[in-house]
Amino acid sequence: MRLDRLSRQVQRLERNVGIATETLALFVRFWLTITPPLPGDVQAAAQVKGRERYEGFIEALGRRLQKGQSLVQEIPDDIAGSMMPESMADSADQP
């Protein structure tokens, strides 16, 4: 029974790593294909802003990790919400 539980845990871990890898790869592809290069005269300002945004990202990530929140756990809810039939979505918005 213990080996069975370990096997399920490894499968769940493999699934989560796969989701994370695909998410990162999709983001990188999307980012690189839609983001034009910046002209030289605005690069320094953009780098400063980029560092600020990165620090904000790291802080938000730290807060999520401290709270035990996981994007992988939120994905099924996001998918379920986006797949809700339109008539149900309309009624869900009403009190």
Secondary structure as GFF3:
##gff-version 3
##sequence-region A 1 95
A	DSSP	alpha_helix	2	34	.	.	.	ID=ss1
A	DSSP	alpha_helix	40	67	.	.	.	ID=ss2
A	DSSP	alpha_helix	71	82	.	.	.	ID=ss3
A	DSSP	alpha_helix	86	93	.	.	.	ID=ss4
###
